[in-house]
């Protein structure tokens, strides 16, 4: 079989399946229609379990109201304010643990221009996010430690912290 014999639909299915990023297509009501293997790996939910379910299964409860408000606005306007942008956010894994994902969105239209849903690509950035947070925490601690002597009036100290004195 060569590229000439693969239909456009089959080609799209192959691309979605092979994507290293999670690919999730939700219809205008927010019901999951497409869920690839990478999405299963990231969120811990099989395609069979995810398809037909609400996006709520991966959205932390405290973010749902804002999510659905933005989702409905996008479905009505046919645009998303996040087009072309990667949005780091929190998500929920099937085991209940929080993870950090980077999401990219697009609104999908059929050939006639009718909105058929929203496509999100997802990348797990939990490890990178936590490492960056730890690096920031250590940097802030160093900055506080460097500012502390100045705040206690110990400027002019030698390296040991002892103040210089004059015998005169």
N, CA, C and O atoms as a DFTB+ gen file, in Angstrom:
672 C
 N C O
     1  1       0.850      -1.175       0.000
     2  2       0.000       0.000       0.000
     3  2       0.895       1.236       0.000
     4  3       1.855       1.299       0.768
     5  1       0.597       2.209      -0.842
     6  2       1.375       3.438      -0.851
     7  2       0.479       4.621      -0.522
     8  3      -0.727       4.461      -0.329
     9  1       1.068       5.806      -0.458
    10  2       0.329       7.002      -0.073
    11  2      -0.840       7.293      -1.000
    12  3      -1.825       7.897      -0.577
    13  1      -0.749       6.878      -2.249
    14  2      -1.806       7.144      -3.225
    15  2      -3.093       6.392      -2.887
    16  3      -4.183       6.864      -3.211
    17  1      -2.983       5.237      -2.242
    18  2      -4.159       4.407      -1.997
    19  2      -4.803       4.648      -0.631
    20  3      -5.861       4.085      -0.349
    21  1      -4.200       5.455       0.203
    22  2      -4.765       5.744       1.523
    23  2      -5.700       6.938       1.385
    24  3      -5.285       8.000       0.920
    25  1      -6.950       6.775       1.782
    26  2      -7.913       7.872       1.684
    27  2      -7.533       8.983       2.658
    28  3      -6.781       8.772       3.610
    29  1      -8.069      10.162       2.397
    30  2      -7.786      11.306       3.265
    31  2      -8.245      11.027       4.693
    32  3      -7.552      11.381       5.647
    33  1      -9.412      10.393       4.849
    34  2      -9.910      10.066       6.183
    35  2      -9.014       9.088       6.905
    36  3      -8.745       9.242       8.096
    37  1      -8.549       8.077       6.183
    38  2      -7.647       7.098       6.786
    39  2      -6.324       7.744       7.153
    40  3      -5.741       7.438       8.193
    41  1      -5.856       8.631       6.304
    42  2      -4.608       9.346       6.582
    43  2      -4.746      10.174       7.858
    44  3      -3.846      10.190       8.698
    45  1      -5.883      10.862       7.995
    46  2      -6.115      11.662       9.201
    47  2      -6.144      10.776      10.439
    48  3      -5.577      11.133      11.472
    49  1      -6.800       9.627      10.342
    50  2      -6.845       8.696      11.474
    51  2      -5.447       8.221      11.863
    52  3      -5.128       8.106      13.047
    53  1      -4.619       7.947      10.862
    54  2      -3.242       7.512      11.123
    55  2      -2.440       8.611      11.810
    56  3      -1.671       8.339      12.732
    57  1      -2.618       9.851      11.362
    58  2      -1.897      10.978      11.964
    59  2      -2.313      11.183      13.418
    60  3      -1.469      11.406      14.286
    61  1      -3.597      11.108      13.672
    62  2      -4.096      11.270      15.046
    63  2      -3.543      10.163      15.937
    64  3      -3.081      10.424      17.048
    65  1      -3.593       8.940      15.451
    66  2      -3.104       7.800      16.238
    67  2      -1.608       7.905      16.504
    68  3      -1.146       7.533      17.582
    69  1      -0.848       8.408      15.536
    70  2       0.610       8.467      15.664
    71  2       1.106       9.697      16.412
    72  3       2.286       9.769      16.755
    73  1       0.246      10.650      16.667
    74  2       0.676      11.893      17.315
    75  2       1.284      11.617      18.687
    76  3       0.715      10.866      19.480
    77  1       2.438      12.221      18.969
    78  2       3.017      12.068      20.307
    79  2       2.265      12.891      21.360
    80  3       2.441      12.678      22.560
    81  1       1.441      13.817      20.915
    82  2       0.628      14.627      21.819
    83  2      -0.778      14.055      21.880
    84  3      -1.271      13.466      20.918
    85  1      -1.410      14.240      23.029
    86  2      -2.798      13.830      23.150
    87  2      -3.645      14.665      22.209
    88  3      -3.465      15.879      22.111
    89  1      -4.558      14.020      21.526
    90  2      -5.487      14.723      20.645
    91  2      -6.898      14.378      21.080
    92  3      -7.286      13.212      21.145
    93  1      -7.655      15.427      21.377
    94  2      -9.010      15.265      21.892
    95  2      -9.931      16.166      21.079
    96  3      -9.707      17.373      20.981
    97  1     -10.961      15.573      20.502
    98  2     -11.971      16.343      19.798
    99  2     -13.264      16.207      20.577
   100  3     -13.742      15.103      20.836
   101  1     -13.826      17.358      20.949
   102  2     -15.115      17.376      21.640
   103  2     -16.134      18.039      20.728
   104  3     -15.821      19.019      20.052
   105  1     -17.340      17.513      20.707
   106  2     -18.398      18.108      19.892
   107  2     -18.848      19.425      20.539
   108  3     -18.384      19.752      21.631
   109  1     -19.742      20.186      19.893
   110  2     -20.158      21.481      20.454
   111  2     -20.786      21.401      21.846
   112  3     -20.863      22.412      22.545
   113  1     -21.231      20.228      22.253
   114  2     -21.773      20.069      23.596
   115  2     -20.733      19.674      24.628
   116  3     -21.049      19.542      25.811
   117  1     -19.480      19.481      24.185
   118  2     -18.407      19.129      25.111
   119  2     -18.252      17.640      25.337
   120  3     -17.591      17.221      26.287
   121  1     -18.864      16.824      24.463
   122  2     -18.732      15.371      24.565
   123  2     -17.550      14.915      23.721
   124  3     -17.418      15.309      22.562
   125  1     -16.709      14.102      24.294
   126  2     -15.496      13.632      23.623
   127  2     -15.862      12.700      22.475
   128  3     -16.596      11.728      22.651
   129  1     -15.328      13.020      21.281
   130  2     -15.569      12.235      20.075
   131  2     -14.308      11.507      19.603
   132  3     -14.387      10.416      19.038
   133  1     -13.146      12.121      19.840
   134  2     -11.856      11.537      19.442
   135  2     -10.933      11.622      20.639
   136  3     -10.894      12.635      21.336
   137  1     -10.189      10.548      20.874
   138  2      -9.275      10.447      22.023
   139  2      -8.180       9.485      21.595
   140  3      -8.428       8.286      21.464
   141  1      -6.973       9.991      21.376
   142  2      -5.924       9.095      20.864
   143  2      -5.138       8.422      21.992
   144  3      -5.376       8.667      23.174
   145  1      -4.200       7.572      21.591
   146  2      -3.397       6.805      22.555
   147  2      -2.582       7.722      23.466
   148  3      -2.431       7.441      24.654
   149  1      -2.061       8.810      22.918
   150  2      -1.284       9.743      23.754
   151  2      -2.174      10.370      24.827
   152  3      -1.723      10.578      25.954
   153  1      -3.421      10.671      24.496
   154  2      -4.353      11.194      25.502
   155  2      -4.584      10.143      26.590
   156  3      -4.680      10.471      27.773
   157  1      -4.672       8.889      26.181
   158  2      -4.833       7.801      27.164
   159  2      -3.647       7.744      28.107
   160  3      -3.811       7.578      29.315
   161  1      -2.448       7.881      27.550
   162  2      -1.224       7.845      28.362
   163  2      -1.187       9.035      29.321
   164  3      -0.843       8.872      30.492
   165  1      -1.529      10.204      28.847
   166  2      -1.453      11.425      29.667
   167  2      -2.485      11.405      30.795
   168  3      -2.155      11.682      31.948
   169  1      -3.730      11.078      30.460
   170  2      -4.828      11.213      31.421
   171  2      -5.215       9.908      32.105
   172  3      -6.017       9.916      33.039
   173  1      -4.650       8.776      31.648
   174  2      -4.925       7.498      32.289
   175  2      -6.300       6.927      31.987
   176  3      -6.830       6.133      32.764
   177  1      -6.882       7.328      30.858
   178  2      -8.218       6.863      30.482
   179  2      -8.141       6.310      29.066
   180  3      -7.614       6.969      28.170
   181  1      -8.664       5.107      28.861
   182  2      -8.654       4.522      27.523
   183  2      -9.616       5.272      26.609
   184  3     -10.539       5.943      27.071
   185  1      -9.387       5.147      25.314
   186  2     -10.280       5.771      24.332
   187  2     -11.693       5.232      24.492
   188  3     -12.660       5.989      24.413
   189  1     -11.818       3.936      24.716
   190  2     -13.147       3.343      24.883
   191  2     -13.899       3.962      26.059
   192  3     -15.116       4.136      25.997
   193  1     -13.184       4.291      27.118
   194  2     -13.815       4.900      28.292
   195  2     -14.061       6.390      28.116
   196  3     -15.036       6.918      28.652
   197  1     -13.198       7.081      27.376
   198  2     -13.302       8.531      27.234
   199  2     -14.336       8.962      26.206
   200  3     -15.081       9.916      26.432
   201  1     -14.386       8.262      25.078
   202  2     -15.295       8.667      24.001
   203  2     -16.735       8.540      24.475
   204  3     -17.161       7.502      24.981
   205  1     -17.471       9.635      24.294
   206  2     -18.859       9.697      24.756
   207  2     -19.021      10.361      26.102
   208  3     -20.143      10.613      26.540
   209  1     -17.903      10.652      26.772
   210  2     -17.934      11.286      28.087
   211  2     -17.742      12.798      27.955
   212  3     -17.282      13.289      26.924
   213  1     -18.096      13.512      28.995
   214  2     -17.900      14.962      29.057
   215  2     -16.423      15.275      29.302
   216  3     -15.698      14.499      29.925
   217  1     -16.005      16.417      28.799
   218  2     -14.649      16.890      29.078
   219  2     -14.402      17.081      30.572
   220  3     -13.253      17.163      31.006
   221  1     -15.470      17.151      31.358
   222  2     -15.322      17.312      32.808
   223  2     -14.413      16.257      33.417
   224  3     -13.823      16.487      34.472
   225  1     -14.289      15.103      32.770
   226  2     -13.472      14.027      33.337
   227  2     -12.004      14.416      33.471
   228  3     -11.280      13.801      34.254
   229  1     -11.547      15.425      32.726
   230  2     -10.139      15.836      32.825
   231  2      -9.980      17.270      33.326
   232  3      -8.857      17.743      33.501
   233  1     -11.094      17.964      33.557
   234  2     -11.041      19.358      34.015
   235  2     -11.251      19.393      35.522
   236  3     -12.283      18.935      36.013
   237  1     -10.273      19.939      36.274
   238  2     -10.480      20.057      37.720
   239  2     -11.754      20.848      38.020
   240  3     -12.054      21.832      37.344
   241  1     -12.482      20.421      39.014
   242  2     -13.783      21.023      39.317
   243  2     -13.717      22.542      39.461
   244  3     -14.611      23.245      38.990
   245  1     -12.687      23.046      40.095
   246  2     -12.631      24.492      40.329
   247  2     -12.436      25.300      39.042
   248  3     -12.626      26.516      39.052
   249  1     -12.062      24.650      37.941
   250  2     -11.883      25.349      36.667
   251  2     -13.051      25.150      35.702
   252  3     -13.081      25.762      34.634
   253  1     -13.993      24.314      36.062
   254  2     -15.050      23.941      35.114
   255  2     -15.929      25.109      34.689
   256  3     -16.234      25.247      33.504
   257  1     -16.333      25.938      35.613
   258  2     -17.218      27.045      35.249
   259  2     -16.552      27.954      34.208
   260  3     -17.171      28.308      33.205
   261  1     -15.312      28.321      34.446
   262  2     -14.587      29.174      33.491
   263  2     -14.369      28.434      32.171
   264  3     -14.485      29.022      31.095
   265  1     -14.054      27.144      32.261
   266  2     -13.853      26.357      31.034
   267  2     -15.108      26.377      30.170
   268  3     -15.040      26.676      28.978
   269  1     -16.252      26.059      30.766
   270  2     -17.479      25.947      29.984
   271  2     -17.929      27.298      29.442
   272  3     -18.497      27.371      28.353
   273  1     -17.683      28.350      30.181
   274  2     -18.016      29.692      29.678
   275  2     -17.201      29.978      28.408
   276  3     -17.750      30.424      27.400
   277  1     -15.896      29.721      28.467
   278  2     -15.036      29.938      27.303
   279  2     -15.352      28.981      26.167
   280  3     -15.313      29.370      24.999
   281  1     -15.663      27.734      26.496
   282  2     -15.990      26.734      25.487
   283  2     -17.237      27.164      24.714
   284  3     -17.251      27.129      23.483
   285  1     -18.276      27.566      25.432
   286  2     -19.520      27.980      24.776
   287  2     -19.315      29.228      23.922
   288  3     -19.868      29.327      22.827
   289  1     -18.525      30.181      24.415
   290  2     -18.216      31.372      23.617
   291  2     -17.523      30.974      22.318
   292  3     -17.834      31.512      21.256
   293  1     -16.588      30.036      22.402
   294  2     -15.864      29.576      21.216
   295  2     -16.792      28.842      20.247
   296  3     -16.680      29.008      19.033
   297  1     -17.696      28.041      20.777
   298  2     -18.623      27.307      19.912
   299  2     -19.579      28.263      19.205
   300  3     -19.985      28.010      18.071
   301  1     -19.936      29.347      19.863
   302  2     -20.850      30.325      19.259
   303  2     -20.147      31.214      18.244
   304  3     -20.708      31.535      17.196
   305  1     -18.915      31.611      18.557
   306  2     -18.192      32.544      17.677
   307  2     -17.395      31.841      16.583
   308  3     -17.089      32.434      15.548
   309  1     -17.065      30.587      16.816
   310  2     -16.228      29.859      15.860
   311  2     -14.754      30.199      15.986
   312  3     -13.954      29.868      15.111
   313  1     -14.402      30.861      17.080
   314  2     -13.007      31.250      17.315
   315  2     -12.648      30.967      18.775
   316  3     -13.510      30.895      19.651
   317  1     -11.357      30.813      18.998
   318  2     -10.871      30.692      20.369
   319  2      -9.787      31.736      20.580
   320  3      -8.956      31.971      19.703
   321  1      -9.805      32.354      21.744
   322  2      -8.786      33.367      22.032
   323  2      -7.413      32.741      22.216
   324  3      -6.412      33.455      22.266
   325  1      -7.350      31.429      22.317
   326  2      -6.079      30.737      22.502
   327  2      -5.512      30.175      21.203
   328  3      -4.521      29.446      21.234
   329  1      -6.112      30.495      20.078
   330  2      -5.622      29.972      18.789
   331  2      -4.156      30.347      18.605
   332  3      -3.772      31.506      18.763
   333  1      -3.354      29.353      18.271
   334  2      -1.937      29.581      18.031
   335  2      -1.101      29.747      19.292
   336  3       0.087      30.059      19.213
   337  1      -1.706      29.541      20.443
   338  2      -1.000      29.694      21.718
   339  2      -1.031      28.384      22.492
   340  3      -2.000      27.628      22.420
   341  1       0.026      28.129      23.220
   342  2       0.063      26.980      24.124
   343  2      -0.324      27.472      25.512
   344  3       0.278      28.409      26.038
   345  1      -1.309      26.849      26.088
   346  2      -1.831      27.262      27.383
   347  2      -1.468      26.229      28.445
   348  3      -2.006      25.121      28.433
   349  1      -0.560      26.575      29.366
   350  2      -0.280      25.638      30.460
   351  2      -1.416      25.708      31.479
   352  3      -1.848      26.795      31.862
   353  1      -1.888      24.564      31.908
   354  2      -2.989      24.526      32.869
   355  2      -2.963      23.217      33.643
   356  3      -2.150      22.334      33.369
   357  1      -3.848      23.107      34.596
   358  2      -3.961      21.884      35.384
   359  2      -5.033      20.996      34.782
   360  3      -5.983      21.472      34.161
   361  1      -4.865      19.709      34.975
   362  2      -5.845      18.726      34.530
   363  2      -5.914      17.630      35.580
   364  3      -5.112      17.590      36.513
   365  1      -6.883      16.745      35.411
   366  2      -7.073      15.656      36.349
   367  2      -6.785      14.324      35.671
   368  3      -7.328      14.025      34.607
   369  1      -5.933      13.532      36.294
   370  2      -5.628      12.170      35.838
   371  2      -6.718      11.243      36.371
   372  3      -7.359      11.548      37.377
   373  1      -6.924      10.126      35.707
   374  2      -7.947       9.155      36.128
   375  2      -7.759       8.704      37.571
   376  3      -8.731       8.372      38.250
   377  1      -6.512       8.692      38.043
   378  2      -6.234       8.292      39.423
   379  2      -6.566       9.389      40.423
   380  3      -6.407       9.199      41.629
   381  1      -7.029      10.544      39.930
   382  2      -7.411      11.645      40.801
   383  2      -6.302      12.645      41.071
   384  3      -6.545      13.692      41.672
   385  1      -5.097      12.338      40.639
   386  2      -3.991      13.264      40.894
   387  2      -4.018      14.411      39.887
   388  3      -4.507      14.282      38.764
   389  1      -3.474      15.528      40.339
   390  2      -3.367      16.709      39.485
   391  2      -2.152      16.574      38.588
   392  3      -1.107      16.090      39.021
   393  1      -2.283      16.993      37.359
   394  2      -1.129      17.071      36.477
   395  2      -1.181      18.398      35.749
   396  3      -2.218      19.060      35.701
   397  1      -0.066      18.767      35.195
   398  2       0.028      20.008      34.430
   399  2       0.167      19.632      32.966
   400  3       0.987      18.791      32.599
   401  1      -0.647      20.268      32.138
   402  2      -0.615      20.006      30.713
   403  2      -0.520      21.327      29.961
   404  3      -0.946      22.379      30.437
   405  1       0.047      21.229      28.786
   406  2       0.073      22.361      27.874
   407  2      -0.934      22.027      26.791
   408  3      -0.819      21.000      26.122
   409  1      -1.917      22.891      26.617
   410  2      -2.990      22.654      25.657
   411  2      -2.942      23.670      24.531
   412  3      -2.656      24.848      24.751
   413  1      -3.222      23.205      23.335
   414  2      -3.406      24.069      22.171
   415  2      -4.790      23.751      21.627
   416  3      -5.189      22.588      21.569
   417  1      -5.520      24.786      21.229
   418  2      -6.906      24.620      20.801
   419  2      -7.138      25.113      19.383
   420  3      -6.459      26.016      18.895
   421  1      -8.105      24.501      18.745
   422  2      -8.631      25.030      17.488
   423  2     -10.091      24.620      17.383
   424  3     -10.512      23.601      17.929
   425  1     -10.847      25.434      16.671
   426  2     -12.252      25.128      16.412
   427  2     -12.295      24.432      15.059
   428  3     -11.688      24.893      14.092
   429  1     -13.014      23.325      14.999
   430  2     -13.068      22.514      13.784
   431  2     -14.412      22.746      13.086
   432  3     -15.481      22.640      13.689
   433  1     -14.313      23.064      11.797
   434  2     -15.506      23.272      10.960
   435  2     -15.565      22.179       9.900
   436  3     -14.530      21.673       9.468
   437  1     -16.769      21.817       9.484
   438  2     -16.877      20.884       8.367
   439  2     -16.676      21.658       7.061
   440  3     -16.474      22.872       7.079
   441  1     -16.733      20.961       5.947
   442  2     -16.496      21.604       4.651
   443  2     -17.487      22.721       4.357
   444  3     -17.188      23.626       3.578
   445  1     -18.653      22.666       4.968
   446  2     -19.657      23.711       4.775
   447  2     -19.525      24.868       5.753
   448  3     -20.320      25.807       5.713
   449  1     -18.523      24.809       6.638
   450  2     -18.301      25.887       7.597
   451  2     -19.018      25.725       8.920
   452  3     -18.911      26.589       9.791
   453  1     -19.746      24.638       9.087
   454  2     -20.463      24.392      10.339
   455  2     -19.480      23.887      11.393
   456  3     -18.651      23.019      11.120
   457  1     -19.583      24.439      12.590
   458  2     -18.701      24.024      13.692
   459  2     -19.067      22.613      14.116
   460  3     -20.218      22.328      14.447
   461  1     -18.068      21.727      14.101
   462  2     -18.315      20.355      14.556
   463  2     -17.662      20.063      15.903
   464  3     -17.881      19.004      16.491
   465  1     -16.850      21.020      16.394
   466  2     -16.275      20.823      17.713
   467  2     -14.996      21.592      17.938
   468  3     -14.611      22.463      17.159
   469  1     -14.352      21.237      19.033
   470  2     -13.085      21.856      19.424
   471  2     -12.033      20.767      19.534
   472  3     -12.265      19.717      20.134
   473  1     -10.886      21.031      18.952
   474  2      -9.761      20.111      19.017
   475  2      -8.744      20.669      19.998
   476  3      -8.383      21.844      19.938
   477  1      -8.291      19.818      20.894
   478  2      -7.216      20.189      21.811
   479  2      -6.079      19.196      21.633
   480  3      -6.298      17.987      21.551
   481  1      -4.871      19.722      21.575
   482  2      -3.703      18.858      21.675
   483  2      -3.146      19.075      23.069
   484  3      -3.099      20.200      23.567
   485  1      -2.728      17.995      23.685
   486  2      -2.285      18.044      25.078
   487  2      -0.910      17.423      25.216
   488  3      -0.615      16.388      24.619
   489  1      -0.075      18.071      26.012
   490  2       1.260      17.567      26.313
   491  2       1.444      17.634      27.823
   492  3       1.197      18.670      28.441
   493  1       1.873      16.536      28.408
   494  2       2.115      16.493      29.852
   495  2       3.396      17.258      30.162
   496  3       4.478      16.891      29.704
   497  1       3.259      18.320      30.939
   498  2       4.427      19.138      31.315
   499  2       4.646      19.104      32.826
   500  3       5.341      19.961      33.374
   501  1       4.057      18.119      33.497
   502  2       4.127      18.060      34.959
   503  2       5.568      18.073      35.455
   504  3       5.914      18.872      36.326
   505  1       6.401      17.208      34.917
   506  2       7.786      17.116      35.376
   507  2       8.516      18.442      35.184
   508  3       9.188      18.920      36.098
   509  1       8.387      19.031      34.010
   510  2       9.039      20.315      33.720
   511  2       8.480      21.417      34.610
   512  3       9.238      22.238      35.126
   513  1       7.162      21.446      34.796
   514  2       6.533      22.472      35.615
   515  2       7.029      22.401      37.054
   516  3       7.382      23.423      37.644
   517  1       7.057      21.204      37.615
   518  2       7.501      21.043      39.007
   519  2       8.987      21.357      39.159
   520  3       9.392      21.934      40.168
   521  1       9.809      20.986      38.168
   522  2      11.238      21.311      38.213
   523  2      11.435      22.821      38.147
   524  3      12.265      23.367      38.873
   525  1      10.684      23.498      37.290
   526  2      10.777      24.960      37.194
   527  2      10.318      25.619      38.483
   528  3      10.913      26.599      38.931
   529  1       9.257      25.082      39.081
   530  2       8.762      25.640      40.347
   531  2       9.818      25.503      41.440
   532  3      10.037      26.430      42.220
   533  1      10.475      24.333      41.492
   534  2      11.520      24.106      42.490
   535  2      12.705      25.035      42.247
   536  3      13.266      25.586      43.193
   537  1      13.085      25.208      40.995
   538  2      14.180      26.114      40.643
   539  2      13.839      27.555      41.062
   540  3      14.699      28.265      41.583
   541  1      12.608      27.980      40.838
   542  2      12.167      29.318      41.253
   543  2      12.188      29.453      42.774
   544  3      12.591      30.489      43.303
   545  1      11.750      28.404      43.474
   546  2      11.737      28.440      44.937
   547  2      13.153      28.612      45.485
   548  3      13.376      29.406      46.400
   549  1      14.123      27.856      44.916
   550  2      15.518      27.965      45.370
   551  2      16.093      29.348      45.045
   552  3      16.833      29.914      45.850
   553  1      15.758      29.889      43.877
   554  2      16.233      31.222      43.498
   555  2      15.692      32.271      44.471
   556  3      16.423      33.168      44.892
   557  1      14.417      32.157      44.824
   558  2      13.821      33.101      45.773
   559  2      14.457      32.981      47.153
   560  3      14.665      33.988      47.830
   561  1      14.764      31.766      47.570
   562  2      15.440      31.576      48.857
   563  2      16.813      32.237      48.849
   564  3      17.188      32.889      49.824
   565  1      17.574      32.078      47.755
   566  2      18.886      32.722      47.648
   567  2      18.751      34.243      47.691
   568  3      19.547      34.922      48.339
   569  1      17.754      34.768      47.008
   570  2      17.550      36.217      47.005
   571  2      17.207      36.719      48.404
   572  3      17.713      37.755      48.836
   573  1      16.346      35.984      49.116
   574  2      16.000      36.382      50.489
   575  2      17.233      36.325      51.383
   576  3      17.439      37.210      52.214
   577  1      18.045      35.299      51.220
   578  2      19.254      35.158      52.038
   579  2      20.227      36.304      51.763
   580  3      20.885      36.798      52.678
   581  1      20.315      36.721      50.506
   582  2      21.212      37.826      50.158
   583  2      20.688      39.155      50.671
   584  3      21.477      40.046      50.986
   585  1      19.389      39.307      50.760
   586  2      18.780      40.556      51.220
   587  2      18.714      40.632      52.737
   588  3      18.649      41.729      53.292
   589  1      18.728      39.519      53.407
   590  2      18.575      39.482      54.851
   591  2      19.648      40.277      55.594
   592  3      19.282      41.034      56.494
   593  1      20.951      40.165      55.286
   594  2      21.937      40.964      56.017
   595  2      21.698      42.460      55.856
   596  3      21.862      43.218      56.812
   597  1      21.316      42.890      54.667
   598  2      21.051      44.311      54.444
   599  2      19.856      44.760      55.264
   600  3      19.838      45.884      55.764
   601  1      18.879      43.918      55.406
   602  2      17.677      44.268      56.154
   603  2      17.947      44.353      57.645
   604  3      17.211      45.039      58.355
   605  1      18.975      43.681      58.145
   606  2      19.277      43.706      59.576
   607  2      20.377      44.699      59.913
   608  3      20.888      44.723      61.033
   609  1      20.736      45.519      58.928
   610  2      21.730      46.554      59.192
   611  2      23.137      46.045      59.232
   612  3      23.975      46.675      59.877
   613  1      23.455      44.953      58.591
   614  2      24.793      44.398      58.643
   615  2      25.582      44.682      57.381
   616  3      26.493      43.928      57.038
   617  1      25.252      45.747      56.692
   618  2      26.035      46.065      55.500
   619  2      27.432      46.468      55.919
   620  3      27.631      46.987      57.017
   621  1      28.387      46.234      55.062
   622  2      29.778      46.533      55.394
   623  2      30.448      45.400      56.141
   624  3      31.592      45.554      56.568
   625  1      29.805      44.302      56.312
   626  2      30.396      43.160      57.003
   627  2      31.407      42.477      56.106
   628  3      31.315      42.522      54.879
   629  1      32.389      41.834      56.760
   630  2      33.282      40.995      55.972
   631  2      32.567      39.667      55.722
   632  3      31.417      39.497      56.127
   633  1      33.234      38.740      55.067
   634  2      32.584      37.478      54.682
   635  2      32.104      36.686      55.899
   636  3      31.157      35.908      55.781
   637  1      32.714      36.858      57.030
   638  2      32.310      36.088      58.208
   639  2      31.068      36.701      58.860
   640  3      30.441      36.082      59.720
   641  1      30.717      37.927      58.441
   642  2      29.570      38.592      59.049
   643  2      30.006      39.532      60.164
   644  3      29.167      40.233      60.729
   645  1      31.320      39.568      60.506
   646  2      31.794      40.444      61.573
   647  2      31.919      41.864      61.045
   648  3      32.323      42.076      59.902
   649  1      31.573      42.834      61.879
   650  2      31.673      44.222      61.471
   651  2      33.100      44.690      61.696
   652  3      33.762      44.334      62.670
   653  1      33.533      45.494      60.759
   654  2      34.886      46.055      60.910
   655  2      34.883      47.086      62.028
   656  3      33.881      47.769      62.236
   657  1      36.011      47.208      62.763
   658  2      36.120      48.203      63.833
   659  2      37.373      49.014      63.595
   660  3      38.278      48.607      62.867
   661  1      37.400      50.148      64.216
   662  2      38.561      51.024      64.094
   663  2      39.173      51.190      65.478
   664  3      38.450      51.329      66.465
   665  1      40.500      51.176      65.558
   666  2      41.181      51.357      66.820
   667  2      41.391      52.832      67.128
   668  3      41.925      53.143      68.193
   669  1      41.014      53.728      66.286
   670  2      41.277      55.157      66.500
   671  2      40.281      55.801      67.378
   672  3      40.377      56.999      67.645
